[in-house]
Amino acid sequence: MGNITRLEEKIDGVNRAVADRDGQIASLNHTVAKRDEWIVALRQYVAQRESEAGVLARQLGQLRRQVGQLRRQLDRVYASSSWRITRPLRASGRLLSGWFAGSRRTAHAPTIDMPVVVAPPADHLSAASGVDPHLHYCNHGRKEGRLGRAPQLIANAGPQALAPDRPTVLVVSHEASRTGAPILAWNICRELRHRCNVVALLLGGGGIASYFAEACDVVVGPYDRPIRNPMAVGPIVNEICDRYNIDVALVNSIESSAVLPTLAERFVPAVLLVHEFFAYTRPRERFVAAMRMATAVVFSARIVQRNALTPRTRQAVEASHVLAQGKCEIPAGAPTGATAIAELAKIETLAQPGGRKCFFVLGVGTVQYRKGVDLFVATAAEVQRLAPGSDVVMLWIGHGFDPEKDLKYSAYVQEQIVAAGLDNVALIDEVENLESVYTLADALLLSSRLDPMPNVAIDAMSFGKPVICFDKATGIAEILAHDPRTAECIVPFANIGEAARLILRLRSSPAFADAVSAGARKLATEHFNMPAYVARLLDIAAAALARGRQERSDAATLRETADFDADFAAPPVGPAATREQAIVSFLRSSATGVDARRAAPGFDGAIYARHHDIDGWNSFAHWLRAGRPDGPWRVEVIDPSRRTETSVATTLRRALHIHAFPLDLLDDIVAHLGSKGPACDLFVSVTSDTDATHARRLMEAYRRGACDVQVVPNRGRDIGPFLTTFCAKLRAYAVIGHVHTERSLALNDGEVVRRLREYGLDNLLEGKHPSADVILDRFAEDPRLGIVYPEDPNLFDWGGNLDLAAALARRMGISPLPDAPPSFPVGTMFWARPAALAPLFDLGLGWGDYAAEPLPYDGSILHAIGRLLPIVVAHTGYRRAVVHAPGSTPFVTAACPPVFRSETPATPDPTRVKHWWWGFQRS
């Protein structure tokens, strides 16, 4: 019975467990049912929200379209005559409101409210790109540390702080750190304060920011985050110009060059002080753009000037100045976080171990590869090898030595010291007072690989300390070369052996050391004079002011005419945002020669300038004011969009040479031939049998003439086959064309190359317009027309081709050549009469006359021939014409950034502008 009882109890337990499980299952089923209801509800909610989002998206699209329409309307308002006529009234209103607002604000730190505008996070971003700037900033720009809104102008004084009878100079510094360029800017401000109103703009902060208030009438900034983008700094520069009536600007270093575009738009002359080598400036386009936008450029040393010389910057560099900066005073007590007494005691211990005087060699600068800290350490190792146990001690003082975190440089320098077992070299952080260190030093080793005109070397020379430097590495070498005693301290580039031997010579020969010391002190007195340096800058600024007035007048002339083609004259990267910006860019490029452009198709400003005394005027503006006189500076412009039904149906026999290398672009040329183009025999050159097979297959569908495909050597590019292979056959035709598929290896941007090729083919064959038909009609109408080619907006000189061109010209009986070539078919694509090119064909050039690949970007017989084409045509008695389809451009249409700017200011009182510089000359 007991067993039955226990069994029944177990059964009851199982039943209860089953019941509990059933209850749990029921509860779970209920929960699942509730979850399913929630899911259904959520799906309905999501569907509802998606529907609402779709409605909002459509509304947003409508709003964006409305904004675009409003922007276009605003552009039309800005371009209207009424807006220009009322400009003086608006300027007066701003001036009065500024004065009244200034009287209500405190004099210590007034803040000028700027319009709250979301700034695009990238220079290339604009409404034309189809990207919403605000969304792009939220997704990308904020993480990149870019500004989301236009910064406000922060100034420590208002306009009332400036003397009305003094000129006002803006000095721009990229930051206020205790380094070379900001310290120089501070010294310039101090020196200018004696004669001018001085407004300093500090684009970034730093340890000496507070000292600018003592040296300036007004300090704008510093800004917590550096604002070195033209879009970010543009509003501030505009407000400074409006508020303080800036006469001229001194822009200290390429790092400060973001202010130049706005200053140029305001026609405020800007003197750019360049302390950087082009070789290490990135992006390089910033350097080139600065050379274009600055009114005058001053390099700190001849080596820095030579380093900036490129084909694009040549004219600007040749017109620039070279001035060694004056000796800078260091702001007293400038905070660096170091305790001066403790640091000096530490240095004294290193220089005089155990109280014993050693020969103390100093090195100073940020710990980085350019400063050559590794060469400094290697020199210490060489000293130890050459003179074991010598008492030479070498110390590097500078910020940035962190072997634990800096794995790019510091860690390797530390390992270099350890591996060489050096006990005669040390590195410490920057110190507060270097002058006390100079008194301890016996020599300075400037181990820099590239260093324009470092303040530390100037200071050391002023203390009479021998300065050892590498040749071709620094402007200091140019100064040392002026005295035979100091010239011995210039050692071959990176030659640590010679540097070490010179140190030991200075150590062992007190007489030699004293002679070098005396020479260094003498040179410092003669070359590093801050008052003389600033006075020379003011002389340069005076000349820049005169050029600025002339450019303002030129701009007014260009605004009043439709002859100026803003799209054609725009910078190479694409059209300017406004016509005003295109005018400013054109005038700056023309004045500096950096990326110089034509104002309109068919006008050659260089030829016009050779025939007229333009006296500083822009040649195009001068031509307009002279009543548009005709002459050799004017060339017929063929507009392929203006073909009429009455065009001459030409029966001229014509041929087209196509050089198809690479072959993959031949189909592009075939497409440009069109389906209804003129009857024309084709001569195709390729560089392999395989390409010949493919070319013949591709040309099978061509029915408007014969097709001759020939294999040629890969030599002479497109000109070789034209003049050597097909010369005899082409001379049998009345008109011949020449196009090619060449890619320029020197141009790294594939899109630029594509647009260059498309521009040529659209204007010579068929694109939006039947260009070939129109051009051939003109040949039939005018028997003296010898060559037609697309007008290139760029102005070119002979480059490296003058000698080659002169030699070829002499063989053709042409002499002399003009100082600059007339416009020519850039890319050597054209239509021409064989009779007009007869002297070129008669040269009988063979394959050996062409250099083997790879060819340079410039300076080959092919480049010379291209420039000679219009000269040869004129020599044979024919004339040239250019073809230009309206709106076409050979360059990439990059979306340009919107610019925060006010209207062009009214012309200032000419009497005031005129005589204050005379006061400088008298003072």
Disulfide bonds with the S-S distance in Angstrom:
none
